[in-house]
Amino acid sequence: MGMLIFFLLIIAAAAGCIIIRNNIVRHHNATIRAWSDVASYERQKIKILDGLQPLVEQYSSFEQGTLEKVTELRQNIMDLNLQSTDVSQLQHIESLNKDLMRSLTAVVENYPELKANEIYLKMMNEIEEQNENVGAAIAIFNRNVELFNNHIQVFPNNIVNTMTLGKKNIRPFRDSVAAQSFDYRPNF
């Protein structure tokens, strides 16, 4: 009878380890999927930028810097790695995107006839929509990162992870420029 209980405990412990390991894999895969969504929304901006580029080129003799920003943002989005979560690269893309949006606003102020252009207005709305999609995808990504990191850090999951998978914490996306504008700094 004692031997049966011993084997049942070993089977229960093994089953528990398998369940924990599988949950770590699920959380890791959810994080990868969330990162792919972020990259996908960034890549959708390329279609819009491809249409915006010729429009801005009409004013390029005055606004060469804006055209260069469109090209640089497009190239950085194309270079975004879908296989690994390169948060610093995404931070750079978001910074370039903000610079471009400021430049486009300046172009509109300098050329009111451009503001009246329906194609331009449609593209600006599409870019804004994509920016909102990226923001939502980043929030989902960060939630998945938090769940994954929590899952591999708590006991006994950390032991199972170390022994079977060896997954490391994933760094969440943080907008350092936006964070600098806050007076409040948490103490963690």
C-alpha positions in Angstrom: 0.0 0.0 0.0 2.9 2.4 0.9 4.5 1.6 -2.5 1.3 2.4 -4.3 1.0 5.8 -2.6 4.7 6.5 -3.4 4.1 5.7 -7.1 1.0 7.8 -7.1 2.9 10.8 -5.6 5.6 10.4 -8.2 3.0 10.2 -11.0 1.2 13.3 -9.6 4.5 15.2 -9.4 5.4 14.2 -13.0 2.0 15.2 -14.2 2.2 18.5 -12.3 5.6 19.2 -13.9 4.2 18.4 -17.4 1.3 20.7 -16.8 3.6 23.5 -15.6 6.0 23.0 -18.6 3.1 23.1 -21.1 1.7 26.3 -19.5 5.1 27.9 -19.8 5.2 27.0 -23.5 1.6 28.3 -24.0 2.5 31.6 -22.4 5.7 31.9 -24.4 3.8 31.2 -27.7 1.2 33.8 -26.8 3.9 36.3 -26.3 5.4 35.4 -29.7 2.0 35.7 -31.3 1.5 39.1 -29.7 4.9 40.3 -30.9 3.9 39.1 -34.4 0.7 41.2 -34.2 2.8 44.3 -33.3 5.1 43.7 -36.2 2.1 43.0 -38.5 0.5 46.3 -37.7 3.8 48.1 -38.2 4.2 46.4 -41.6 0.7 47.6 -42.6 1.9 51.1 -42.3 4.3 50.4 -45.2 1.3 50.2 -47.6 0.2 53.6 -46.4 3.7 55.1 -46.5 4.1 53.8 -50.1 1.0 55.9 -51.1 2.1 58.9 -49.0 5.6 59.0 -50.5 4.6 60.3 -54.0 2.2 62.8 -52.5 5.0 64.2 -50.3 7.4 64.1 -53.2 5.3 66.7 -54.9 6.4 69.1 -52.2 9.9 67.6 -51.8 11.7 70.6 -53.1 10.6 72.3 -49.9 10.2 69.2 -47.6 13.1 66.9 -48.4 13.4 66.1 -44.7 9.9 64.7 -44.5 10.4 62.5 -47.5 13.6 61.2 -45.9 11.6 60.4 -42.7 9.0 58.5 -44.6 11.7 56.5 -46.3 13.6 55.8 -43.0 10.5 54.8 -41.2 9.5 52.5 -44.0 12.9 50.8 -44.1 13.0 50.4 -40.3 9.5 48.7 -40.4 10.7 46.4 -43.1 13.7 45.5 -41.0 11.6 44.7 -37.9 12.5 41.1 -36.8 9.4 38.9 -36.7 11.3 36.0 -35.1 12.6 37.7 -32.0 11.2 40.4 -29.7 13.5 43.3 -30.3 11.8 46.0 -28.2 14.6 48.5 -28.7 14.0 48.3 -32.5 10.3 48.9 -31.9 11.0 51.8 -29.7 13.2 53.3 -32.5 10.3 52.8 -35.0 7.8 54.4 -32.7 10.2 57.4 -32.3 10.6 57.7 -36.1 6.8 57.5 -36.5 6.3 60.4 -34.0 8.9 62.5 -35.8 7.2 61.8 -39.1 3.8 62.8 -37.8 5.2 66.1 -36.5 6.8 66.7 -39.9 3.6 65.9 -41.8 1.8 68.3 -39.6 4.3 71.0 -40.4 3.9 70.2 -44.1 0.2 70.7 -43.9 0.6 74.0 -42.1 3.0 75.2 -44.9 0.8 73.9 -47.7 -2.9 74.4 -47.0 -3.8 72.9 -50.4 -2.3 69.6 -49.3 -4.6 69.6 -46.3 -7.6 69.8 -48.6 -6.3 66.9 -50.7 -8.6 63.9 -50.0 -5.9 61.3 -50.7 -3.7 63.0 -48.1 -6.5 63.1 -45.5 -7.4 59.5 -46.1 -3.7 58.4 -45.7 -3.4 60.5 -42.5 -6.5 58.8 -41.1 -5.1 55.4 -42.1 -1.8 56.1 -40.4 -3.6 57.3 -37.3 -5.7 54.1 -37.3 -2.5 52.0 -37.7 -0.9 53.9 -34.9 -3.9 53.0 -32.7 -3.7 49.4 -33.7 0.0 49.3 -32.9 -0.7 50.9 -29.5 -3.3 48.2 -28.8 -1.0 45.4 -30.0 1.8 46.7 -27.8 -0.6 46.7 -24.8 -1.5 43.1 -25.5 2.1 42.2 -26.1 3.1 43.7 -22.7 0.3 41.8 -21.0 1.5 38.6 -22.5 5.0 39.4 -21.5 3.9 40.0 -17.9 2.0 36.7 -17.8 4.9 34.8 -19.3 7.5 36.4 -17.0 5.3 35.8 -13.9 4.7 32.2 -15.0 8.4 31.4 -15.2 9.3 33.2 -12.0 6.8 31.7 -9.5 7.6 28.6 -7.6 7.6 25.7 -8.6 7.3 26.9 -12.2 10.8 28.4 -12.0 12.3 25.0 -11.1 10.4 23.2 -13.9 11.4 26.0 -16.4 15.1 25.8 -15.3 15.1 22.0 -15.6 13.2 21.6 -18.9 13.0 24.7 -21.0 15.4 27.4 -19.7 13.2 30.2 -20.9 14.4 33.7 -20.0 12.4 36.8 -19.0 11.2 38.8 -22.0 11.6 42.6 -21.8 8.3 44.5 -22.2 8.0 47.5 -24.5 8.4 50.8 -22.7 8.2 54.2 -24.3 11.1 56.0 -22.6 10.2 59.4 -24.2 6.7 59.3 -22.8 7.9 58.1 -19.4 10.2 61.1 -19.1 7.2 63.4 -19.3 5.8 62.1 -16.1 6.6 63.7 -12.8 5.8 60.5 -10.9 8.3 57.7 -10.8 7.4 54.4 -9.1 9.9 53.0 -6.7 10.5 49.6 -8.2 
